[in-house]
């Protein structure tokens, strides 16, 4: 509960940033990810992973620190989805996440209103919902759903933590107020509630933005 309150407090700090002489921008893009699982359940391999298609959108702020160095906090929502079929069940996953990237950026002016930049920093994430829907392909029983954030105690091996600490980095090209960017994101903390296995997210992202 304390982590949830802390995350919401940090996110709320971004809302009045316009009053602090920050340049406001908007961004959106594609961010697929893998949930990589390691543990006895995948003992015959080094790890197993599930691939998710992901899309995100949000607002960011540009603060000048010194010279071409800047601080870019952002607030965004991300949606992940995946489908699977093990012969008995068809599954469909839907995950919604709030992200709070806290990035440093550095600009290289190329002239003619074009700049190239690098960015990197930590990212805090909070899972709003994560539902897996099952469709039985053999007995054609009624469809049922599982909350993967741990509210369904009948499926403890699927329970994940909502709070995630990670980092991301990448580069961008900006022309006037239009920006193209891309990078890689990596989760640090274990999202799995099981003691004998770990689950961590990772993935690349690409997007566009307006400052």
Beta strands, then each sheet from edge to edge (+ up, - down):
strand 1: 23-30
strand 2: 33-39
strand 3: 48-66
strand 4: 69-85
strand 5: 89-111
strand 6: 114-136
strand 7: 144-147
strand 8: 163-175
strand 9: 178-187
strand 10: 197-210
sheet 1: 7+ 6- 5+ 4- 3+ 1- 10+ 2-
sheet 2: 7+ 6- 8+ 9-
end
